[in-house]
Amino acid sequence: MKFLEKKKHPITPLGWKIKEKLIEKQMDQKTFCDMNKIPASRLSNLIHGTRKTKRYRKQVVALLGITDEK
């Protein structure tokens, strides 16, 4: 039943930085999104690189104090 399998997208280098910072802050993705009014789907898009989310990319990078090397 291949048609039921979901494609998994690997985590991008930026995604790993985001996850590391959230762990340092002892915060989960949902809490971070709720606190900063970022849609959870957009943070997921950033972590997995499935969509260019320029607006939220800048916001997340600034909030977490990480570098965004493309």
HTML snippet that shows the backbone in 3Dmol.js (N, CA, C, O; Angstrom):
<script src="https://3Dmol.org/build/3Dmol-min.js"></script>
<div id="view" style="width:600px;height:400px;position:relative"></div>
<script>
const pdb = `
ATOM      1  N   MET A   1       0.827  -1.192   0.000  1.00  0.00           N
ATOM      2  CA  MET A   1       0.000   0.000   0.000  1.00  0.00           C
ATOM      3  C   MET A   1       0.869   1.252   0.000  1.00  0.00           C
ATOM      4  O   MET A   1       0.840   2.054   0.933  1.00  0.00           O
ATOM      5  N   LYS A   2       1.625   1.391  -1.050  1.00  0.00           N
ATOM      6  CA  LYS A   2       2.540   2.519  -1.148  1.00  0.00           C
ATOM      7  C   LYS A   2       1.813   3.859  -1.155  1.00  0.00           C
ATOM      8  O   LYS A   2       2.351   4.846  -0.656  1.00  0.00           O
ATOM      9  N   PHE A   3       0.619   3.916  -1.701  1.00  0.00           N
ATOM     10  CA  PHE A   3      -0.091   5.191  -1.785  1.00  0.00           C
ATOM     11  C   PHE A   3      -0.458   5.752  -0.408  1.00  0.00           C
ATOM     12  O   PHE A   3      -0.768   6.939  -0.306  1.00  0.00           O
ATOM     13  N   LEU A   4      -0.434   4.954   0.631  1.00  0.00           N
ATOM     14  CA  LEU A   4      -0.748   5.428   1.969  1.00  0.00           C
ATOM     15  C   LEU A   4       0.477   5.940   2.721  1.00  0.00           C
ATOM     16  O   LEU A   4       0.353   6.613   3.744  1.00  0.00           O
ATOM     17  N   GLU A   5       1.663   5.614   2.200  1.00  0.00           N
ATOM     18  CA  GLU A   5       2.880   6.030   2.891  1.00  0.00           C
ATOM     19  C   GLU A   5       3.096   7.518   2.690  1.00  0.00           C
ATOM     20  O   GLU A   5       2.932   8.034   1.585  1.00  0.00           O
ATOM     21  N   LYS A   6       3.462   8.197   3.750  1.00  0.00           N
ATOM     22  CA  LYS A   6       3.776   9.616   3.669  1.00  0.00           C
ATOM     23  C   LYS A   6       5.260   9.775   3.384  1.00  0.00           C
ATOM     24  O   LYS A   6       6.089   9.010   3.877  1.00  0.00           O
ATOM     25  N   LYS A   7       5.576  10.766   2.590  1.00  0.00           N
ATOM     26  CA  LYS A   7       6.977  11.061   2.352  1.00  0.00           C
ATOM     27  C   LYS A   7       7.516  11.817   3.554  1.00  0.00           C
ATOM     28  O   LYS A   7       6.924  12.802   3.994  1.00  0.00           O
ATOM     29  N   LYS A   8       8.625  11.358   4.075  1.00  0.00           N
ATOM     30  CA  LYS A   8       9.250  12.056   5.190  1.00  0.00           C
ATOM     31  C   LYS A   8      10.323  12.966   4.646  1.00  0.00           C
ATOM     32  O   LYS A   8      11.136  12.561   3.816  1.00  0.00           O
ATOM     33  N   HIS A   9      10.322  14.189   5.114  1.00  0.00           N
ATOM     34  CA  HIS A   9      11.339  15.144   4.708  1.00  0.00           C
ATOM     35  C   HIS A   9      12.378  15.219   5.817  1.00  0.00           C
ATOM     36  O   HIS A   9      12.031  15.361   6.989  1.00  0.00           O
ATOM     37  N   PRO A  10      13.650  15.124   5.450  1.00  0.00           N
ATOM     38  CA  PRO A  10      14.694  15.209   6.471  1.00  0.00           C
ATOM     39  C   PRO A  10      14.760  16.603   7.070  1.00  0.00           C
ATOM     40  O   PRO A  10      14.289  17.572   6.475  1.00  0.00           O
ATOM     41  N   ILE A  11      15.339  16.690   8.230  1.00  0.00           N
ATOM     42  CA  ILE A  11      15.489  17.975   8.902  1.00  0.00           C
ATOM     43  C   ILE A  11      16.678  18.707   8.280  1.00  0.00           C
ATOM     44  O   ILE A  11      17.742  18.124   8.074  1.00  0.00           O
ATOM     45  N   THR A  12      16.482  19.976   7.989  1.00  0.00           N
ATOM     46  CA  THR A  12      17.520  20.796   7.375  1.00  0.00           C
ATOM     47  C   THR A  12      18.531  21.253   8.437  1.00  0.00           C
ATOM     48  O   THR A  12      18.258  21.161   9.634  1.00  0.00           O
ATOM     49  N   PRO A  13      19.693  21.742   7.998  1.00  0.00           N
ATOM     50  CA  PRO A  13      20.655  22.289   8.976  1.00  0.00           C
ATOM     51  C   PRO A  13      20.038  23.392   9.837  1.00  0.00           C
ATOM     52  O   PRO A  13      20.286  23.452  11.041  1.00  0.00           O
ATOM     53  N   LEU A  14      19.233  24.268   9.219  1.00  0.00           N
ATOM     54  CA  LEU A  14      18.551  25.305  10.001  1.00  0.00           C
ATOM     55  C   LEU A  14      17.566  24.665  10.973  1.00  0.00           C
ATOM     56  O   LEU A  14      17.419  25.125  12.105  1.00  0.00           O
ATOM     57  N   GLY A  15      16.903  23.622  10.539  1.00  0.00           N
ATOM     58  CA  GLY A  15      15.957  22.910  11.398  1.00  0.00           C
ATOM     59  C   GLY A  15      16.626  22.364  12.644  1.00  0.00           C
ATOM     60  O   GLY A  15      16.062  22.429  13.736  1.00  0.00           O
ATOM     61  N   TRP A  16      17.846  21.818  12.485  1.00  0.00           N
ATOM     62  CA  TRP A  16      18.584  21.303  13.645  1.00  0.00           C
ATOM     63  C   TRP A  16      18.953  22.433  14.600  1.00  0.00           C
ATOM     64  O   TRP A  16      18.913  22.261  15.818  1.00  0.00           O
ATOM     65  N   LYS A  17      19.315  23.603  14.039  1.00  0.00           N
ATOM     66  CA  LYS A  17      19.641  24.754  14.899  1.00  0.00           C
ATOM     67  C   LYS A  17      18.413  25.191  15.695  1.00  0.00           C
ATOM     68  O   LYS A  17      18.507  25.500  16.883  1.00  0.00           O
ATOM     69  N   ILE A  18      17.268  25.212  15.027  1.00  0.00           N
ATOM     70  CA  ILE A  18      16.020  25.592  15.697  1.00  0.00           C
ATOM     71  C   ILE A  18      15.730  24.613  16.828  1.00  0.00           C
ATOM     72  O   ILE A  18      15.419  25.026  17.945  1.00  0.00           O
ATOM     73  N   LYS A  19      15.827  23.335  16.546  1.00  0.00           N
ATOM     74  CA  LYS A  19      15.559  22.316  17.566  1.00  0.00           C
ATOM     75  C   LYS A  19      16.534  22.424  18.737  1.00  0.00           C
ATOM     76  O   LYS A  19      16.127  22.295  19.892  1.00  0.00           O
ATOM     77  N   GLU A  20      17.810  22.659  18.452  1.00  0.00           N
ATOM     78  CA  GLU A  20      18.813  22.812  19.518  1.00  0.00           C
ATOM     79  C   GLU A  20      18.471  23.982  20.427  1.00  0.00           C
ATOM     80  O   GLU A  20      18.519  23.865  21.652  1.00  0.00           O
ATOM     81  N   LYS A  21      18.122  25.121  19.813  1.00  0.00           N
ATOM     82  CA  LYS A  21      17.793  26.313  20.614  1.00  0.00           C
ATOM     83  C   LYS A  21      16.548  26.097  21.464  1.00  0.00           C
ATOM     84  O   LYS A  21      16.489  26.540  22.611  1.00  0.00           O
ATOM     85  N   LEU A  22      15.571  25.427  20.911  1.00  0.00           N
ATOM     86  CA  LEU A  22      14.353  25.159  21.675  1.00  0.00           C
ATOM     87  C   LEU A  22      14.654  24.241  22.857  1.00  0.00           C
ATOM     88  O   LEU A  22      14.085  24.405  23.936  1.00  0.00           O
ATOM     89  N   ILE A  23      15.549  23.276  22.653  1.00  0.00           N
ATOM     90  CA  ILE A  23      15.946  22.388  23.755  1.00  0.00           C
ATOM     91  C   ILE A  23      16.673  23.195  24.823  1.00  0.00           C
ATOM     92  O   ILE A  23      16.414  23.026  26.015  1.00  0.00           O
ATOM     93  N   GLU A  24      17.593  24.082  24.397  1.00  0.00           N
ATOM     94  CA  GLU A  24      18.319  24.936  25.354  1.00  0.00           C
ATOM     95  C   GLU A  24      17.344  25.761  26.181  1.00  0.00           C
ATOM     96  O   GLU A  24      17.541  25.953  27.381  1.00  0.00           O
ATOM     97  N   LYS A  25      16.296  26.245  25.537  1.00  0.00           N
ATOM     98  CA  LYS A  25      15.294  27.069  26.223  1.00  0.00           C
ATOM     99  C   LYS A  25      14.254  26.217  26.950  1.00  0.00           C
ATOM    100  O   LYS A  25      13.340  26.750  27.579  1.00  0.00           O
ATOM    101  N   GLN A  26      14.395  24.899  26.860  1.00  0.00           N
ATOM    102  CA  GLN A  26      13.456  23.952  27.462  1.00  0.00           C
ATOM    103  C   GLN A  26      12.018  24.276  27.044  1.00  0.00           C
ATOM    104  O   GLN A  26      11.115  24.417  27.869  1.00  0.00           O
ATOM    105  N   MET A  27      11.852  24.386  25.724  1.00  0.00           N
ATOM    106  CA  MET A  27      10.565  24.771  25.172  1.00  0.00           C
ATOM    107  C   MET A  27      10.237  23.850  23.996  1.00  0.00           C
ATOM    108  O   MET A  27      11.117  23.500  23.210  1.00  0.00           O
ATOM    109  N   ASP A  28       8.980  23.464  23.885  1.00  0.00           N
ATOM    110  CA  ASP A  28       8.599  22.663  22.724  1.00  0.00           C
ATOM    111  C   ASP A  28       8.142  23.585  21.598  1.00  0.00           C
ATOM    112  O   ASP A  28       7.926  24.780  21.800  1.00  0.00           O
ATOM    113  N   GLN A  29       8.001  23.007  20.413  1.00  0.00           N
ATOM    114  CA  GLN A  29       7.657  23.799  19.243  1.00  0.00           C
ATOM    115  C   GLN A  29       6.310  24.494  19.395  1.00  0.00           C
ATOM    116  O   GLN A  29       6.164  25.655  19.014  1.00  0.00           O
ATOM    117  N   LYS A  30       5.344  23.805  19.940  1.00  0.00           N
ATOM    118  CA  LYS A  30       3.997  24.384  20.091  1.00  0.00           C
ATOM    119  C   LYS A  30       4.016  25.603  20.997  1.00  0.00           C
ATOM    120  O   LYS A  30       3.410  26.627  20.684  1.00  0.00           O
ATOM    121  N   THR A  31       4.713  25.492  22.120  1.00  0.00           N
ATOM    122  CA  THR A  31       4.797  26.614  23.052  1.00  0.00           C
ATOM    123  C   THR A  31       5.486  27.807  22.395  1.00  0.00           C
ATOM    124  O   THR A  31       5.020  28.940  22.509  1.00  0.00           O
ATOM    125  N   PHE A  32       6.594  27.547  21.709  1.00  0.00           N
ATOM    126  CA  PHE A  32       7.318  28.604  21.008  1.00  0.00           C
ATOM    127  C   PHE A  32       6.409  29.302  19.998  1.00  0.00           C
ATOM    128  O   PHE A  32       6.376  30.530  19.927  1.00  0.00           O
ATOM    129  N   CYS A  33       5.684  28.522  19.231  1.00  0.00           N
ATOM    130  CA  CYS A  33       4.778  29.085  18.231  1.00  0.00           C
ATOM    131  C   CYS A  33       3.662  29.899  18.871  1.00  0.00           C
ATOM    132  O   CYS A  33       3.346  30.995  18.409  1.00  0.00           O
ATOM    133  N   ASP A  34       3.072  29.371  19.925  1.00  0.00           N
ATOM    134  CA  ASP A  34       1.993  30.084  20.614  1.00  0.00           C
ATOM    135  C   ASP A  34       2.479  31.410  21.189  1.00  0.00           C
ATOM    136  O   ASP A  34       1.794  32.426  21.078  1.00  0.00           O
ATOM    137  N   MET A  35       3.657  31.400  21.800  1.00  0.00           N
ATOM    138  CA  MET A  35       4.205  32.611  22.426  1.00  0.00           C
ATOM    139  C   MET A  35       4.527  33.694  21.401  1.00  0.00           C
ATOM    140  O   MET A  35       4.437  34.885  21.700  1.00  0.00           O
ATOM    141  N   ASN A  36       4.904  33.277  20.186  1.00  0.00           N
ATOM    142  CA  ASN A  36       5.373  34.240  19.189  1.00  0.00           C
ATOM    143  C   ASN A  36       4.428  34.398  18.002  1.00  0.00           C
ATOM    144  O   ASN A  36       4.781  35.004  16.990  1.00  0.00           O
ATOM    145  N   LYS A  37       3.222  33.847  18.138  1.00  0.00           N
ATOM    146  CA  LYS A  37       2.190  33.953  17.101  1.00  0.00           C
ATOM    147  C   LYS A  37       2.702  33.506  15.731  1.00  0.00           C
ATOM    148  O   LYS A  37       2.515  34.183  14.721  1.00  0.00           O
ATOM    149  N   ILE A  38       3.352  32.345  15.736  1.00  0.00           N
ATOM    150  CA  ILE A  38       3.848  31.730  14.507  1.00  0.00           C
ATOM    151  C   ILE A  38       3.028  30.457  14.289  1.00  0.00           C
ATOM    152  O   ILE A  38       2.925  29.631  15.196  1.00  0.00           O
ATOM    153  N   PRO A  39       2.447  30.287  13.107  1.00  0.00           N
ATOM    154  CA  PRO A  39       1.702  29.046  12.855  1.00  0.00           C
ATOM    155  C   PRO A  39       2.635  27.839  12.980  1.00  0.00           C
ATOM    156  O   PRO A  39       3.743  27.843  12.443  1.00  0.00           O
ATOM    157  N   ALA A  40       2.185  26.822  13.681  1.00  0.00           N
ATOM    158  CA  ALA A  40       3.006  25.622  13.889  1.00  0.00           C
ATOM    159  C   ALA A  40       3.406  24.991  12.554  1.00  0.00           C
ATOM    160  O   ALA A  40       4.495  24.432  12.428  1.00  0.00           O
ATOM    161  N   SER A  41       2.531  25.083  11.575  1.00  0.00           N
ATOM    162  CA  SER A  41       2.848  24.501  10.263  1.00  0.00           C
ATOM    163  C   SER A  41       4.025  25.222   9.611  1.00  0.00           C
ATOM    164  O   SER A  41       4.825  24.599   8.912  1.00  0.00           O
ATOM    165  N   ARG A  42       4.134  26.530   9.836  1.00  0.00           N
ATOM    166  CA  ARG A  42       5.245  27.289   9.249  1.00  0.00           C
ATOM    167  C   ARG A  42       6.569  26.921   9.923  1.00  0.00           C
ATOM    168  O   ARG A  42       7.599  26.837   9.253  1.00  0.00           O
ATOM    169  N   LEU A  43       6.552  26.704  11.218  1.00  0.00           N
ATOM    170  CA  LEU A  43       7.779  26.290  11.898  1.00  0.00           C
ATOM    171  C   LEU A  43       8.194  24.914  11.389  1.00  0.00           C
ATOM    172  O   LEU A  43       9.378  24.663  11.162  1.00  0.00           O
ATOM    173  N   SER A  44       7.241  24.042  11.212  1.00  0.00           N
ATOM    174  CA  SER A  44       7.526  22.722  10.667  1.00  0.00           C
ATOM    175  C   SER A  44       8.098  22.837   9.253  1.00  0.00           C
ATOM    176  O   SER A  44       9.031  22.115   8.902  1.00  0.00           O
ATOM    177  N   ASN A  45       7.542  23.743   8.438  1.00  0.00           N
ATOM    178  CA  ASN A  45       8.065  23.973   7.090  1.00  0.00           C
ATOM    179  C   ASN A  45       9.517  24.414   7.141  1.00  0.00           C
ATOM    180  O   ASN A  45      10.329  23.985   6.321  1.00  0.00           O
ATOM    181  N   LEU A  46       9.846  25.262   8.094  1.00  0.00           N
ATOM    182  CA  LEU A  46      11.229  25.721   8.250  1.00  0.00           C
ATOM    183  C   LEU A  46      12.149  24.576   8.650  1.00  0.00           C
ATOM    184  O   LEU A  46      13.241  24.429   8.102  1.00  0.00           O
ATOM    185  N   ILE A  47      11.714  23.784   9.587  1.00  0.00           N
ATOM    186  CA  ILE A  47      12.540  22.688  10.102  1.00  0.00           C
ATOM    187  C   ILE A  47      12.817  21.646   9.019  1.00  0.00           C
ATOM    188  O   ILE A  47      13.913  21.091   8.947  1.00  0.00           O
ATOM    189  N   HIS A  48      11.822  21.388   8.183  1.00  0.00           N
ATOM    190  CA  HIS A  48      11.963  20.352   7.160  1.00  0.00           C
ATOM    191  C   HIS A  48      12.260  20.894   5.760  1.00  0.00           C
ATOM    192  O   HIS A  48      12.499  20.123   4.831  1.00  0.00           O
ATOM    193  N   GLY A  49      12.243  22.214   5.613  1.00  0.00           N
ATOM    194  CA  GLY A  49      12.559  22.812   4.316  1.00  0.00           C
ATOM    195  C   GLY A  49      11.534  22.529   3.237  1.00  0.00           C
ATOM    196  O   GLY A  49      11.870  22.487   2.053  1.00  0.00           O
ATOM    197  N   THR A  50      10.292  22.335   3.633  1.00  0.00           N
ATOM    198  CA  THR A  50       9.260  21.989   2.656  1.00  0.00           C
ATOM    199  C   THR A  50       8.618  23.206   1.996  1.00  0.00           C
ATOM    200  O   THR A  50       7.872  23.068   1.027  1.00  0.00           O
ATOM    201  N   ARG A  51       8.905  24.389   2.515  1.00  0.00           N
ATOM    202  CA  ARG A  51       8.312  25.597   1.956  1.00  0.00           C
ATOM    203  C   ARG A  51       9.179  26.782   2.341  1.00  0.00           C
ATOM    204  O   ARG A  51       9.734  26.824   3.439  1.00  0.00           O
ATOM    205  N   LYS A  52       9.294  27.743   1.440  1.00  0.00           N
ATOM    206  CA  LYS A  52      10.060  28.947   1.768  1.00  0.00           C
ATOM    207  C   LYS A  52       9.144  29.862   2.567  1.00  0.00           C
ATOM    208  O   LYS A  52       8.148  30.367   2.049  1.00  0.00           O
ATOM    209  N   THR A  53       9.479  30.062   3.787  1.00  0.00           N
ATOM    210  CA  THR A  53       8.663  30.913   4.660  1.00  0.00           C
ATOM    211  C   THR A  53       9.527  32.090   5.098  1.00  0.00           C
ATOM    212  O   THR A  53       9.947  32.178   6.252  1.00  0.00           O
ATOM    213  N   LYS A  54       9.783  32.994   4.152  1.00  0.00           N
ATOM    214  CA  LYS A  54      10.724  34.095   4.380  1.00  0.00           C
ATOM    215  C   LYS A  54      10.380  34.924   5.608  1.00  0.00           C
ATOM    216  O   LYS A  54      11.247  35.224   6.429  1.00  0.00           O
ATOM    217  N   ARG A  55       9.115  35.290   5.726  1.00  0.00           N
ATOM    218  CA  ARG A  55       8.695  36.139   6.848  1.00  0.00           C
ATOM    219  C   ARG A  55       8.974  35.450   8.185  1.00  0.00           C
ATOM    220  O   ARG A  55       9.583  36.034   9.082  1.00  0.00           O
ATOM    221  N   TYR A  56       8.523  34.214   8.304  1.00  0.00           N
ATOM    222  CA  TYR A  56       8.692  33.506   9.567  1.00  0.00           C
ATOM    223  C   TYR A  56      10.132  33.067   9.773  1.00  0.00           C
ATOM    224  O   TYR A  56      10.590  32.951  10.910  1.00  0.00           O
ATOM    225  N   ARG A  57      10.841  32.824   8.696  1.00  0.00           N
ATOM    226  CA  ARG A  57      12.253  32.445   8.793  1.00  0.00           C
ATOM    227  C   ARG A  57      13.030  33.544   9.500  1.00  0.00           C
ATOM    228  O   ARG A  57      13.780  33.277  10.439  1.00  0.00           O
ATOM    229  N   LYS A  58      12.847  34.789   9.045  1.00  0.00           N
ATOM    230  CA  LYS A  58      13.533  35.932   9.668  1.00  0.00           C
ATOM    231  C   LYS A  58      13.139  36.068  11.133  1.00  0.00           C
ATOM    232  O   LYS A  58      13.987  36.319  11.989  1.00  0.00           O
ATOM    233  N   GLN A  59      11.876  35.904  11.412  1.00  0.00           N
ATOM    234  CA  GLN A  59      11.361  36.051  12.774  1.00  0.00           C
ATOM    235  C   GLN A  59      11.939  34.977  13.702  1.00  0.00           C
ATOM    236  O   GLN A  59      12.392  35.289  14.803  1.00  0.00           O
ATOM    237  N   VAL A  60      11.925  33.729  13.266  1.00  0.00           N
ATOM    238  CA  VAL A  60      12.423  32.616  14.085  1.00  0.00           C
ATOM    239  C   VAL A  60      13.920  32.771  14.332  1.00  0.00           C
ATOM    240  O   VAL A  60      14.389  32.597  15.456  1.00  0.00           O
ATOM    241  N   VAL A  61      14.666  33.099  13.282  1.00  0.00           N
ATOM    242  CA  VAL A  61      16.113  33.278  13.396  1.00  0.00           C
ATOM    243  C   VAL A  61      16.419  34.385  14.413  1.00  0.00           C
ATOM    244  O   VAL A  61      17.301  34.226  15.257  1.00  0.00           O
ATOM    245  N   ALA A  62      15.698  35.493  14.332  1.00  0.00           N
ATOM    246  CA  ALA A  62      15.916  36.614  15.250  1.00  0.00           C
ATOM    247  C   ALA A  62      15.533  36.232  16.686  1.00  0.00           C
ATOM    248  O   ALA A  62      16.278  36.523  17.622  1.00  0.00           O
ATOM    249  N   LEU A  63      14.387  35.588  16.860  1.00  0.00           N
ATOM    250  CA  LEU A  63      13.917  35.232  18.191  1.00  0.00           C
ATOM    251  C   LEU A  63      14.854  34.233  18.895  1.00  0.00           C
ATOM    252  O   LEU A  63      15.066  34.302  20.106  1.00  0.00           O
ATOM    253  N   LEU A  64      15.398  33.316  18.109  1.00  0.00           N
ATOM    254  CA  LEU A  64      16.257  32.281  18.712  1.00  0.00           C
ATOM    255  C   LEU A  64      17.739  32.663  18.699  1.00  0.00           C
ATOM    256  O   LEU A  64      18.562  31.992  19.323  1.00  0.00           O
ATOM    257  N   GLY A  65      18.075  33.738  17.993  1.00  0.00           N
ATOM    258  CA  GLY A  65      19.458  34.193  17.958  1.00  0.00           C
ATOM    259  C   GLY A  65      20.375  33.207  17.241  1.00  0.00           C
ATOM    260  O   GLY A  65      21.484  32.936  17.703  1.00  0.00           O
ATOM    261  N   ILE A  66      19.916  32.674  16.119  1.00  0.00           N
ATOM    262  CA  ILE A  66      20.727  31.733  15.361  1.00  0.00           C
ATOM    263  C   ILE A  66      21.105  32.349  14.012  1.00  0.00           C
ATOM    264  O   ILE A  66      20.485  33.312  13.560  1.00  0.00           O
ATOM    265  N   THR A  67      22.121  31.784  13.386  1.00  0.00           N
ATOM    266  CA  THR A  67      22.527  32.265  12.075  1.00  0.00           C
ATOM    267  C   THR A  67      21.785  31.481  11.001  1.00  0.00           C
ATOM    268  O   THR A  67      21.523  30.287  11.147  1.00  0.00           O
ATOM    269  N   ASP A  68      21.461  32.163   9.945  1.00  0.00           N
ATOM    270  CA  ASP A  68      20.709  31.560   8.845  1.00  0.00           C
ATOM    271  C   ASP A  68      21.609  31.492   7.621  1.00  0.00           C
ATOM    272  O   ASP A  68      21.648  32.418   6.811  1.00  0.00           O
ATOM    273  N   GLU A  69      22.319  30.402   7.502  1.00  0.00           N
ATOM    274  CA  GLU A  69      23.202  30.206   6.350  1.00  0.00           C
ATOM    275  C   GLU A  69      22.449  29.391   5.320  1.00  0.00           C
ATOM    276  O   GLU A  69      22.096  28.238   5.568  1.00  0.00           O
ATOM    277  N   LYS A  70      22.204  29.983   4.173  1.00  0.00           N
ATOM    278  CA  LYS A  70      21.431  29.296   3.125  1.00  0.00           C
ATOM    279  C   LYS A  70      22.343  28.527   2.224  1.00  0.00           C
ATOM    280  O   LYS A  70      21.881  27.884   1.282  1.00  0.00           O
TER     281      LYS A  70
END
`;
const viewer = $3Dmol.createViewer("view");
viewer.addModel(pdb, "pdb");
viewer.setStyle({}, {cartoon: {color: "spectrum"}});
viewer.zoomTo();
viewer.render();
</script>
